[in-house]
């Protein structure tokens, strides 16, 4: 259950980043975003 909650938090954080970047006019695909987050998570 904790893992699911952590995933949900990560998803929300990713969404915030995505929305911020889109607001700045920078398009980023979901795949690129996942790659970025995976790199940060290490």
mmCIF file of the C-alpha atoms, coordinates in Angstrom:
data_MODEL
# 
_entry.id   MODEL 
# 
loop_
_atom_site.group_PDB 
_atom_site.id 
_atom_site.type_symbol 
_atom_site.label_atom_id 
_atom_site.label_alt_id 
_atom_site.label_comp_id 
_atom_site.label_asym_id 
_atom_site.label_entity_id 
_atom_site.label_seq_id 
_atom_site.pdbx_PDB_ins_code 
_atom_site.Cartn_x 
_atom_site.Cartn_y 
_atom_site.Cartn_z 
_atom_site.occupancy 
_atom_site.B_iso_or_equiv 
_atom_site.pdbx_formal_charge 
_atom_site.auth_seq_id 
_atom_site.auth_comp_id 
_atom_site.auth_asym_id 
_atom_site.auth_atom_id 
_atom_site.pdbx_PDB_model_num 
ATOM 1  C CA . UNK A 1 1  ? 0.000  0.000  0.000   1.00 0.00 ? 1  UNK A CA 1 
ATOM 2  C CA . UNK A 1 2  ? 2.827  2.395  0.826   1.00 0.00 ? 2  UNK A CA 1 
ATOM 3  C CA . UNK A 1 3  ? 4.363  1.721  -2.557  1.00 0.00 ? 3  UNK A CA 1 
ATOM 4  C CA . UNK A 1 4  ? 1.089  2.605  -4.276  1.00 0.00 ? 4  UNK A CA 1 
ATOM 5  C CA . UNK A 1 5  ? 0.913  5.851  -2.315  1.00 0.00 ? 5  UNK A CA 1 
ATOM 6  C CA . UNK A 1 6  ? 4.499  6.704  -3.235  1.00 0.00 ? 6  UNK A CA 1 
ATOM 7  C CA . UNK A 1 7  ? 3.660  6.026  -6.874  1.00 0.00 ? 7  UNK A CA 1 
ATOM 8  C CA . UNK A 1 8  ? 0.617  8.273  -6.612  1.00 0.00 ? 8  UNK A CA 1 
ATOM 9  C CA . UNK A 1 9  ? 2.728  11.047 -5.101  1.00 0.00 ? 9  UNK A CA 1 
ATOM 10 C CA . UNK A 1 10 ? 5.317  10.639 -7.850  1.00 0.00 ? 10 UNK A CA 1 
ATOM 11 C CA . UNK A 1 11 ? 2.541  10.820 -10.441 1.00 0.00 ? 11 UNK A CA 1 
ATOM 12 C CA . UNK A 1 12 ? 1.205  14.035 -8.910  1.00 0.00 ? 12 UNK A CA 1 
ATOM 13 C CA . UNK A 1 13 ? 4.701  15.528 -8.791  1.00 0.00 ? 13 UNK A CA 1 
ATOM 14 C CA . UNK A 1 14 ? 5.267  14.521 -12.405 1.00 0.00 ? 14 UNK A CA 1 
ATOM 15 C CA . UNK A 1 15 ? 1.976  16.122 -13.380 1.00 0.00 ? 15 UNK A CA 1 
ATOM 16 C CA . UNK A 1 16 ? 2.965  19.385 -11.676 1.00 0.00 ? 16 UNK A CA 1 
ATOM 17 C CA . UNK A 1 17 ? 6.275  19.414 -13.554 1.00 0.00 ? 17 UNK A CA 1 
ATOM 18 C CA . UNK A 1 18 ? 4.482  18.626 -16.795 1.00 0.00 ? 18 UNK A CA 1 
ATOM 19 C CA . UNK A 1 19 ? 1.969  21.441 -16.300 1.00 0.00 ? 19 UNK A CA 1 
ATOM 20 C CA . UNK A 1 20 ? 4.704  23.920 -15.382 1.00 0.00 ? 20 UNK A CA 1 
ATOM 21 C CA . UNK A 1 21 ? 6.735  23.051 -18.451 1.00 0.00 ? 21 UNK A CA 1 
ATOM 22 C CA . UNK A 1 22 ? 3.684  23.256 -20.691 1.00 0.00 ? 22 UNK A CA 1 
ATOM 23 C CA . UNK A 1 23 ? 2.859  26.639 -19.166 1.00 0.00 ? 23 UNK A CA 1 
ATOM 24 C CA . UNK A 1 24 ? 6.355  27.763 -20.142 1.00 0.00 ? 24 UNK A CA 1 
ATOM 25 C CA . UNK A 1 25 ? 5.654  26.644 -23.692 1.00 0.00 ? 25 UNK A CA 1 
ATOM 26 C CA . UNK A 1 26 ? 8.037  23.702 -23.467 1.00 0.00 ? 26 UNK A CA 1 
ATOM 27 C CA . UNK A 1 27 ? 6.457  20.554 -24.859 1.00 0.00 ? 27 UNK A CA 1 
ATOM 28 C CA . UNK A 1 28 ? 7.576  17.292 -23.313 1.00 0.00 ? 28 UNK A CA 1 
ATOM 29 C CA . UNK A 1 29 ? 6.225  13.859 -24.093 1.00 0.00 ? 29 UNK A CA 1 
ATOM 30 C CA . UNK A 1 30 ? 5.171  11.449 -21.380 1.00 0.00 ? 30 UNK A CA 1 
ATOM 31 C CA . UNK A 1 31 ? 8.027  9.142  -22.356 1.00 0.00 ? 31 UNK A CA 1 
ATOM 32 C CA . UNK A 1 32 ? 10.565 11.954 -22.042 1.00 0.00 ? 32 UNK A CA 1 
ATOM 33 C CA . UNK A 1 33 ? 9.087  12.918 -18.692 1.00 0.00 ? 33 UNK A CA 1 
ATOM 34 C CA . UNK A 1 34 ? 9.312  9.350  -17.405 1.00 0.00 ? 34 UNK A CA 1 
ATOM 35 C CA . UNK A 1 35 ? 12.935 9.128  -18.546 1.00 0.00 ? 35 UNK A CA 1 
ATOM 36 C CA . UNK A 1 36 ? 13.706 12.399 -16.742 1.00 0.00 ? 36 UNK A CA 1 
ATOM 37 C CA . UNK A 1 37 ? 12.017 11.253 -13.541 1.00 0.00 ? 37 UNK A CA 1 
ATOM 38 C CA . UNK A 1 38 ? 13.739 7.870  -13.687 1.00 0.00 ? 38 UNK A CA 1 
ATOM 39 C CA . UNK A 1 39 ? 17.083 9.644  -14.018 1.00 0.00 ? 39 UNK A CA 1 
ATOM 40 C CA . UNK A 1 40 ? 16.272 11.872 -11.031 1.00 0.00 ? 40 UNK A CA 1 
ATOM 41 C CA . UNK A 1 41 ? 15.108 8.924  -8.926  1.00 0.00 ? 41 UNK A CA 1 
ATOM 42 C CA . UNK A 1 42 ? 18.482 7.195  -9.136  1.00 0.00 ? 42 UNK A CA 1 
# 
